[in-house]
Amino acid sequence: MDKDAVRFLAAALAIAIGSIGPALGIGLIGRAGAEATGRNPEAATSILTNMILAIAFAEAVAIYALVVSLILIFVA
């Protein structure tokens, strides 16, 4: 394999593996938020605020994986 093929394979693996965790995390956060809102509808605004904050933190991990894969493609 030449250098370009290894770079593209490493970038593909970085974004694939790096996006699995945030995808599962966001799904679990959404499920927990829906369950909490169903159990206590009066606290929906507080639950929504905390849920959006947690989703933003989980999404940051996917953005880091994207940055790593772009660095592998264009810099390495």
Secondary structure, 3 states (H helix, E strand, C coil): CCHHHHHHHHHHHHHHHHHHHHHHHHHHHHHHHHHHHHHCHHHHHHHHHHHHHHHHHHHHHHHHHHHHHHHHHHCC
